[in-house]
Amino acid sequence: MAQPAMGPAAADSPCTTPPEGAVHPVDEKLPAARLVPAALQHIAAMYAGVVTPPLIIGQAVGLDTAGQTRLIAAGLLIAGLATVLQTLGVANFAGNRLPFVNAASSAGIAPMLAIAETSANGHQLPAIYGAVMVAGVFCLLVGPFFGRLLRFFPPLVTGVVITLIGVTLMPVPVSWAQGGDKNAADFGSVNHLALAAFTLVVILLFQRFARGFLRQVALLLGLLIGTLAAIPFGMADFAALKSAPVAALPTPFSFGAPEFHPAAVLSLCIVMLVLMTESSAGMLAVGEICERRTDGRTIARGLRTDGIATLLGPVFGGFPTSAFAQNVGVVSLTRVRSRYVVAVAGGALLVLGAFPVLGAVVSLVPMPVLGGAGIVLFGSIAVSGIRTLSEAGLDDSSNIILVAVALGAGIIPLAAPTFYAGFPAWAQTVLGSGISAGALTAVLLNLFFHHLGTRSSVTAPVLKSS
């Protein structure tokens, strides 16, 4: 059965089309007293994810401490530039103008490690960066077509994808809560779990009893109080702060000129398709949370920003860039929807990248503290997806089957990571991501049930305002 067309009430929602003279929450310019703490929450939520790819890749290719510092600084700078461009935009060319964070995605780590393993010493990073640059060009060429496909993303599909974003990310905070390093002797210790639980309880208490501004910054307060509680027990590591240089601006091609190898290029282009799917899903999620329709042009501008950042990133040492789903959770949780908050967070990333000693201050937050907060963040994303599914006509048996199969396909890589081990490498790349596997399944089943052989489906809305 085709999804019902958007009714007049939804189309004329004051949240989607504000009254004359009113400012939409996405375009609201908050006072500094509210803007700065809200931006800090985004930085705290994203920092660990931003530095993860350069840390892992840097270790894999044998970089020393100075090289690692340059790689991390480059990751922060590119994330900051991409986020500022995404939130503020450039005319009708780039930027979705939503509270949307862009940074190097962890989805590209495994293929880049494979490239490093098959490249000669001293040529690992050049081979990776050559493939990343071509993937950026690929994104710029293909991105506009994604925006034109939004009619195939009704609430039935977007609800599945948003739910899967939250569900498939949940292992990340669970690992953080146990200490983050699976090879450490104290991984999963009672101390780590207790600190994560304490942080979670603090956030819940502020959500329950605080009012107004304090309630909005509950996540930030939880991270701060959790970190302070960790200090007496020696669980806050200050080593990074002591060893970080004051300034370390990345220089162009400091890791060598890019090299272009067909196999590496092909693998990264496949990864880029996955990242574009995830980024599109993230934009749809933010649009739903912010009650601002995400149309085809918005998706195209957002993906163009991904392509620009991915193309230019390797010049300074960056990796494939995509949406950061954890920051979608911050927007959903705090209900602070101003894109200028995220723009300030992007500007702060630029500063952190230019001055690693400042970035090290953020890294003082212990992993278990991040884990306690991450459970709230990623869980709230799944709730947003469930809310969207509630509008998708689940009283119809075809829709129930669609959601059931799509969710199952998305959870398979989470429940059985080796499920697709016998498949070709390109299939493992696509199906091994729960988000992309679930999204692909939902889109195909939506075509099968609601488009093939029907004519009414063309009126189905892309998004329905809450």
C-alpha positions as CSV (number, residue, x, y, z in Angstrom):
1,M,0.0,0.0,0.0
2,A,1.4,3.4,-0.9
3,Q,2.1,5.8,1.9
4,P,-0.6,8.4,2.4
5,A,0.1,11.8,1.0
6,M,1.0,14.6,3.3
7,G,-2.1,16.3,4.6
8,P,-2.7,20.1,4.8
9,A,-2.0,20.2,8.5
10,A,1.4,18.7,8.0
11,A,2.3,20.7,5.0
12,D,1.3,24.0,6.8
13,S,3.0,23.0,10.1
14,P,4.4,26.2,11.8
15,C,7.5,24.2,12.5
16,T,8.1,23.6,8.8
17,T,6.9,27.0,7.6
18,P,7.2,29.5,10.4
19,P,4.7,32.4,10.6
20,E,5.8,35.6,8.9
21,G,8.6,37.2,10.9
22,A,9.3,34.1,12.9
23,V,12.7,32.4,12.9
24,H,12.9,28.7,12.5
25,P,14.8,27.0,15.4
26,V,17.4,25.8,12.9
27,D,18.2,29.4,11.9
28,E,18.0,30.8,15.5
29,K,21.1,32.7,16.7
30,L,21.4,31.9,20.4
31,P,23.1,34.1,23.0
32,A,26.6,33.1,24.0
33,A,25.4,31.8,27.4
34,R,23.4,29.1,25.6
35,L,25.4,28.7,22.4
36,V,28.8,27.9,23.9
37,P,27.7,25.1,26.3
38,A,25.6,23.6,23.6
39,A,28.5,23.6,21.2
40,L,30.7,22.0,23.9
41,Q,28.3,19.1,24.0
42,H,28.7,18.5,20.3
43,I,32.5,18.6,20.7
44,A,32.5,16.2,23.6
45,A,30.3,13.8,21.7
46,M,32.3,13.9,18.5
47,Y,35.9,14.2,19.6
48,A,36.6,10.5,20.2
49,G,35.1,9.5,16.9
50,V,37.0,12.2,15.0
51,V,40.4,11.1,16.3
52,T,39.7,7.3,16.0
53,P,40.5,6.9,12.3
54,P,43.8,8.8,12.4
55,L,44.8,7.0,15.5
56,I,44.1,3.5,14.0
57,I,45.5,4.3,10.6
58,G,48.6,6.0,12.0
59,Q,49.4,3.1,14.2
60,A,48.9,0.6,11.3
61,V,51.4,2.4,9.1
62,G,53.9,2.8,11.8
63,L,53.8,6.6,12.4
64,D,55.8,8.0,15.4
65,T,54.3,10.3,18.0
66,A,54.9,13.4,15.9
67,G,53.3,11.8,12.8
68,Q,50.3,10.7,14.8
69,T,49.9,14.3,16.1
70,R,50.0,15.7,12.6
71,L,47.4,13.1,11.5
72,I,45.1,13.9,14.3
73,A,45.5,17.6,13.8
74,A,44.6,17.1,10.1
75,G,41.5,15.1,11.0
76,L,40.3,17.9,13.4
77,L,40.9,20.6,10.8
78,I,39.1,18.9,8.0
79,A,36.2,18.0,10.3
80,G,36.0,21.6,11.4
81,L,36.1,23.0,7.8
82,A,33.5,20.4,6.6
83,T,31.2,21.1,9.5
84,V,31.4,24.9,9.1
85,L,30.7,24.6,5.4
86,Q,27.9,22.2,6.0
87,T,26.1,24.4,8.5
88,L,26.6,27.8,7.0
89,G,26.6,26.8,3.3
90,V,27.9,28.6,0.2
91,A,25.0,29.9,-1.9
92,N,23.2,27.0,-3.5
93,F,26.4,25.1,-4.1
94,A,27.3,23.4,-0.9
95,G,26.1,23.0,2.7
96,N,22.7,21.6,3.9
97,R,22.3,24.4,6.5
98,L,21.3,22.0,9.2
99,P,22.9,21.3,12.6
100,F,25.0,18.6,11.0
101,V,28.5,17.5,11.8
102,N,30.9,16.1,9.2
103,A,34.1,14.3,10.0
104,A,36.2,11.2,9.0
105,S,34.0,8.1,9.1
106,S,35.1,5.0,10.9
107,A,33.4,3.0,8.1
108,G,36.4,3.6,5.9
109,I,38.9,2.2,8.4
110,A,38.9,-1.4,7.4
111,P,39.3,-0.8,3.6
112,M,42.1,1.7,4.3
113,L,43.8,-0.9,6.5
114,A,43.6,-3.4,3.7
115,I,45.2,-0.9,1.3
116,A,48.0,-0.3,3.9
117,E,48.6,-4.0,4.2
118,T,49.0,-4.5,0.4
119,S,51.3,-1.4,-0.1
120,A,55.0,-1.2,0.3
121,N,56.5,0.5,3.4
122,G,56.5,4.3,2.9
123,H,53.7,4.0,0.3
124,Q,50.8,3.1,2.5
125,L,49.5,6.6,3.2
126,P,50.1,7.8,-0.4
127,A,48.1,4.9,-1.7
128,I,45.3,5.5,0.8
129,Y,45.2,9.2,0.0
130,G,45.1,8.7,-3.8
131,A,42.1,6.4,-3.4
132,V,40.4,8.8,-1.0
133,M,40.8,11.7,-3.5
134,V,39.2,9.7,-6.3
135,A,36.4,8.8,-3.9
136,G,35.9,12.5,-3.3
137,V,35.5,13.1,-7.0
138,F,33.2,10.2,-7.3
139,C,31.0,11.6,-4.5
140,L,30.9,15.0,-6.3
141,L,29.8,13.3,-9.5
142,V,27.2,10.9,-8.1
143,G,25.9,13.0,-5.1
144,P,23.3,15.1,-7.1
145,F,21.5,11.9,-8.1
146,F,20.9,10.9,-4.5
147,G,18.8,14.0,-3.9
148,R,16.6,13.1,-6.8
149,L,15.8,9.7,-5.3
150,L,14.1,11.1,-2.2
151,R,10.7,10.1,-3.3
152,F,11.8,6.5,-2.6
153,F,12.4,7.5,1.1
154,P,9.0,7.8,2.7
155,P,8.7,7.7,6.5
156,L,8.5,3.9,6.3
157,V,12.1,3.8,4.9
158,T,13.6,6.7,6.8
159,G,12.2,5.4,10.1
160,V,14.0,2.1,9.5
161,V,17.2,3.8,8.6
162,I,17.1,6.2,11.6
163,T,16.4,3.4,14.0
164,L,19.3,1.4,12.6
165,I,21.7,4.3,13.0
166,G,21.0,4.3,16.7
167,V,21.0,0.5,17.1
168,T,24.1,-0.2,15.1
169,L,26.1,2.5,16.9
170,M,25.2,1.1,20.4
171,P,28.3,-1.2,20.5
172,V,30.5,1.9,20.5
173,P,29.4,3.4,23.8
174,V,29.2,-0.1,25.3
175,S,32.9,-0.6,24.4
176,W,33.7,2.9,25.8
177,A,31.9,2.0,29.0
178,Q,34.2,-1.0,29.4
179,G,37.3,1.2,28.9
180,G,37.6,1.5,25.1
181,D,40.8,-0.7,24.7
182,K,39.8,-4.3,24.3
183,N,43.4,-5.4,24.7
184,A,43.8,-3.7,28.1
185,A,44.0,-5.8,31.2
186,D,41.3,-3.8,32.9
187,F,38.9,-3.8,30.0
188,G,35.4,-4.4,31.3
189,S,36.4,-3.9,35.0
190,V,33.9,-3.0,37.6
191,N,35.6,0.4,38.0
192,H,35.0,1.3,34.4
193,L,31.4,0.1,34.4
194,A,30.7,1.9,37.7
195,L,32.1,5.2,36.2
196,A,29.9,4.8,33.1
197,A,26.8,4.0,35.2
198,F,27.6,7.0,37.5
199,T,27.8,9.3,34.4
200,L,24.5,7.9,33.1
201,V,22.8,8.4,36.4
202,V,24.0,12.0,36.6
203,I,22.5,12.7,33.2
204,L,19.2,11.1,34.1
205,L,19.0,13.1,37.4
206,F,19.5,16.4,35.5
207,Q,16.9,15.4,32.9
208,R,14.5,14.5,35.7
209,F,14.9,17.4,38.2
210,A,16.7,20.2,36.3
211,R,14.7,22.9,34.5
212,G,15.4,25.2,31.5
213,F,19.1,25.7,30.6
214,L,20.5,23.1,33.1
215,R,18.2,20.5,31.6
216,Q,19.5,21.3,28.1
217,V,23.1,20.9,29.1
218,A,22.5,17.7,31.1
219,L,24.8,15.8,28.8
220,L,27.7,18.3,29.2
221,L,27.2,18.3,33.0
222,G,27.3,14.5,33.0
223,L,30.6,14.5,31.1
224,L,32.1,17.1,33.4
225,I,31.0,15.6,36.7
226,G,31.9,12.1,35.5
227,T,35.4,13.3,34.6
228,L,35.8,15.0,38.0
229,A,34.7,11.8,39.7
230,A,37.3,9.8,37.8
231,I,40.3,11.9,38.9
232,P,40.6,10.7,42.5
233,F,40.6,7.1,41.3
234,G,43.4,7.7,38.7
235,M,41.1,7.1,35.8
236,A,41.7,10.4,34.0
237,D,44.9,10.3,31.9
238,F,46.8,13.6,31.7
239,A,49.6,12.1,29.6
240,A,48.2,13.4,26.3
241,L,48.0,16.9,27.7
242,K,51.6,16.9,28.8
243,S,53.0,15.5,25.5
244,A,50.9,17.4,23.0
245,P,52.7,20.3,21.2
246,V,51.2,23.7,21.5
247,A,50.8,24.2,17.7
248,A,51.0,21.8,14.8
249,L,49.5,23.0,11.6
250,P,49.4,20.3,8.9
251,T,51.4,21.0,5.7
252,P,50.2,19.9,2.2
253,F,51.2,16.4,1.3
254,S,53.4,16.0,4.4
255,F,52.9,12.2,4.2
256,G,53.9,12.0,0.5
257,A,52.3,12.7,-2.9
258,P,49.1,10.6,-3.5
259,E,49.4,7.4,-5.5
260,F,46.6,5.9,-7.6
261,H,46.1,2.2,-7.6
262,P,43.0,0.8,-9.3
263,A,42.1,-1.8,-6.6
264,A,42.5,0.8,-3.9
265,V,40.4,3.3,-5.8
266,L,37.7,0.8,-6.4
267,S,37.4,-0.2,-2.8
268,L,37.2,3.4,-1.6
269,C,34.6,4.3,-4.2
270,I,32.5,1.4,-2.8
271,V,33.0,2.8,0.7
272,M,32.0,6.2,-0.5
273,L,28.7,4.8,-1.7
274,V,28.1,3.5,1.8
275,L,29.1,6.8,3.3
276,M,26.8,8.7,1.0
277,T,23.9,6.4,2.1
278,E,24.7,7.0,5.7
279,S,25.1,10.8,5.2
280,S,21.8,11.0,3.4
281,A,20.2,9.0,6.2
282,G,21.8,11.4,8.7
283,M,20.4,14.4,6.9
284,L,16.9,12.9,6.8
285,A,17.2,12.2,10.5
286,V,18.3,15.7,11.4
287,G,15.5,17.1,9.2
288,E,13.0,15.0,11.0
289,I,14.3,16.0,14.4
290,C,14.4,19.7,13.5
291,E,11.0,19.5,11.8
292,R,12.5,21.0,8.6
293,R,11.9,19.0,5.4
294,T,15.0,17.7,3.8
295,D,14.4,17.9,0.1
296,G,16.5,16.7,-2.8
297,R,18.5,19.9,-3.2
298,T,19.4,19.8,0.5
299,I,20.7,16.3,0.2
300,A,22.6,17.2,-3.0
301,R,24.3,20.2,-1.2
302,G,25.1,18.1,1.8
303,L,26.7,15.4,-0.3
304,R,28.6,17.9,-2.3
305,T,30.1,19.1,1.0
306,D,31.1,15.5,1.8
307,G,32.8,15.2,-1.7
308,I,34.7,18.5,-1.3
309,A,36.0,17.5,2.2
310,T,36.9,14.0,1.0
311,L,38.7,15.4,-2.1
312,L,40.7,18.1,-0.2
313,G,41.2,16.1,3.0
314,P,44.1,14.0,1.8
315,V,46.0,17.2,0.8
316,F,46.5,17.8,4.6
317,G,46.1,14.2,5.9
318,G,42.3,13.7,6.1
319,F,40.2,10.6,5.3
320,P,36.8,10.0,3.7
321,T,34.2,12.4,5.3
322,S,30.6,11.7,6.2
323,A,27.9,12.4,8.7
324,F,28.5,12.0,12.4
325,A,25.5,10.2,13.8
326,Q,26.4,10.7,17.4
327,N,25.8,14.4,17.0
328,V,22.3,13.7,15.6
329,G,21.7,12.2,19.0
330,V,22.9,15.5,20.7
331,V,20.3,17.5,18.7
332,S,17.6,15.0,19.4
333,L,18.4,14.9,23.1
334,T,18.9,18.6,23.8
335,R,16.3,19.9,21.3
336,V,18.8,22.7,20.6
337,R,18.4,22.8,16.8
338,S,20.3,25.9,15.9
339,R,22.8,25.3,13.1
340,Y,24.9,28.1,14.5
341,V,25.6,25.9,17.6
342,V,27.1,23.3,15.3
343,A,29.0,25.9,13.3
344,V,30.6,27.1,16.5
345,A,31.5,23.5,17.3
346,G,33.1,23.2,13.8
347,G,35.1,26.4,14.4
348,A,36.3,24.9,17.7
349,L,37.5,21.8,15.8
350,L,39.6,24.1,13.6
351,V,41.2,25.6,16.7
352,L,41.7,22.2,18.3
353,G,43.4,21.0,15.1
354,A,45.7,24.0,15.0
355,F,46.6,23.8,18.6
356,P,46.7,20.1,19.7
357,V,47.4,21.0,23.3
358,L,43.8,22.4,23.4
359,G,42.4,19.3,21.8
360,A,44.2,17.2,24.4
361,V,42.1,18.9,27.1
362,V,38.9,17.5,25.5
363,S,40.6,14.1,25.3
364,L,40.9,14.0,29.1
365,V,37.3,12.7,29.3
366,P,37.7,9.1,30.3
367,M,36.3,6.5,27.9
368,P,33.8,5.1,30.5
369,V,32.4,8.6,31.0
370,L,31.9,8.8,27.2
371,G,30.3,5.4,27.3
372,G,27.7,6.4,29.9
373,A,26.8,9.5,27.9
374,G,26.9,7.6,24.6
375,I,24.2,5.2,25.6
376,V,21.8,8.2,26.0
377,L,23.0,9.7,22.7
378,F,22.7,6.7,20.5
379,G,19.5,5.5,22.1
380,S,17.8,8.8,21.4
381,I,18.6,8.3,17.7
382,A,16.8,5.0,17.7
383,V,13.8,6.6,19.5
384,S,13.7,9.2,16.7
385,G,13.4,6.4,14.2
386,I,10.7,4.7,16.1
387,R,8.8,8.0,16.3
388,T,9.1,8.2,12.5
389,L,7.9,4.6,12.0
390,S,4.8,5.4,14.1
391,E,3.7,7.7,11.2
392,A,4.4,5.1,8.5
393,G,1.1,3.1,8.5
394,L,2.2,0.0,10.4
395,D,-1.4,-1.2,10.5
396,D,-0.7,-2.6,7.0
397,S,0.8,-6.1,6.8
398,S,3.0,-5.2,3.9
399,N,4.6,-2.4,5.8
400,I,5.1,-4.6,8.9
401,I,6.9,-7.2,6.7
402,L,9.0,-4.4,5.1
403,V,10.2,-3.0,8.5
404,A,10.8,-6.5,9.9
405,V,13.0,-7.7,7.1
406,A,14.9,-4.3,6.8
407,L,15.6,-4.2,10.5
408,G,16.7,-7.8,10.4
409,A,19.1,-7.2,7.5
410,G,20.5,-4.2,9.4
411,I,21.0,-6.1,12.6
412,I,22.7,-9.1,11.0
413,P,26.2,-7.5,10.8
414,L,25.8,-6.5,14.5
415,A,24.7,-9.9,15.7
416,A,27.1,-11.9,13.4
417,P,30.0,-9.8,12.2
418,T,31.4,-12.7,10.1
419,F,28.1,-13.5,8.5
420,Y,29.3,-12.2,5.1
421,A,32.8,-13.5,5.4
422,G,32.4,-15.7,2.3
423,F,31.1,-12.9,0.1
424,P,33.3,-10.8,-2.3
425,A,35.1,-7.9,-0.8
426,W,32.7,-5.3,-2.4
427,A,29.7,-7.1,-1.0
428,Q,31.2,-7.3,2.5
429,T,31.8,-3.6,2.4
430,V,28.2,-2.8,1.6
431,L,26.4,-5.5,3.5
432,G,28.8,-5.4,6.5
433,S,27.4,-2.0,7.4
434,G,24.1,-2.5,9.2
435,I,23.0,1.0,8.2
436,S,23.6,0.6,4.5
437,A,22.3,-3.0,4.4
438,G,19.1,-2.1,6.2
439,A,18.7,1.1,4.1
440,L,19.2,-0.9,0.8
441,T,16.7,-3.6,1.9
442,A,14.1,-1.0,3.0
443,V,14.4,0.9,-0.3
444,L,14.2,-2.3,-2.5
445,L,11.2,-3.6,-0.5
446,N,9.5,-0.2,-0.7
447,L,9.9,-0.3,-4.4
448,F,8.5,-3.8,-4.5
449,F,5.5,-3.1,-2.3
450,H,4.6,0.5,-3.1
451,H,6.0,1.5,-6.5
452,L,6.2,-1.5,-9.0
453,G,2.8,-1.7,-10.7
454,T,1.3,1.1,-8.8
455,R,0.6,4.8,-9.6
456,S,-0.5,6.3,-6.3
457,S,3.0,5.9,-4.7
458,V,4.3,9.0,-6.6
459,T,2.4,11.2,-4.2
460,A,4.0,9.7,-1.1
461,P,5.8,12.2,1.0
462,V,9.5,12.0,1.6
463,L,9.2,13.1,5.2
464,K,6.2,13.8,7.4
465,S,6.5,16.6,9.9
466,S,5.9,15.4,13.5
